[in-house]
């Protein structure tokens, strides 16, 4: 499976560059990946991900998110000189 990783990463990087994927996180410890994507529906998500050579190994669960918040989405603190 590891021989497929470079091609997979090219596809993921392209989707990130195209602003389809916002976040891509992989845990080797539990062999799980989390991907935050922009898509209209579950079918579109599978269409985006299916070119990956790793797609056939995945069990995909899709959940629509209502809120995604964190420090990276806040304005930096103002520091007066």
N, C-alpha and C positions, 0 to 999 in steps of 0.2 A: 504494500500500500504506500510506503514511503516514496517509491519512485514516482508516484502521481502528484506528490506535494508541489513540485515546481510549477507544473501546468495549472494545478488548482489555485496556487497563489497568484498566477498571472490573471486568472479569471476574477478572483476576489479583488485584486488591486485595480483591475479595470472597472469593476462595479463601484469601488470606493471612489475612483477618479470621476466616474459618471454621476456621483452623488446618489446612487441607488442604495449603497450600504453606508450607514452612519457609523456603526461599530461592529467589529469582528473580534471575538474573544474565544480562545481555545484553552481548555484544561486537559493536559495530557494525563493528569492524575486520574480523572474520572472519565476521560475520553468523551468529552462533551464540548460542543461549540454553541455559542450564543451569537446571533447576528441580528442587529437592529437595521431594518430595511424600510425604504419608502416604496410602497406598491399599492395598487388599487384593491387587490384581493389576493387570496391564497394561490390561485392559479398563476397569477403574474409572478409571485414569489418563486414558485416552482419553475417557471419558465426562465427566470433569471439564473437560478442555481443549477438547473439541469445540465448545462454544458460542463460542469465540473466532473472530472473523472472520479471524484470521491462521492458524487451524488448517490450512486447505487448502494453505498454503504450506510447512508444516513437514514435515521428515523426522524422525520420532520414533524415538529409541532409548531403551529402558527397561532399566535395570539395577538390580537389588536391591542395596542397600548393607548391608554388615555393620557397619561402623564409620564414624561421622562425629564427629570430635573436633576441638577447637580451643580457643583462648583464651576464646571466648565461652561455653563450656560448663564453665568452671572457676570455683570460688569466688574472690572477690577476695583478694588477699594481705592478711594481717592486719598492721596497722601500730599498734604500741603507742605510746601518748602518753608 
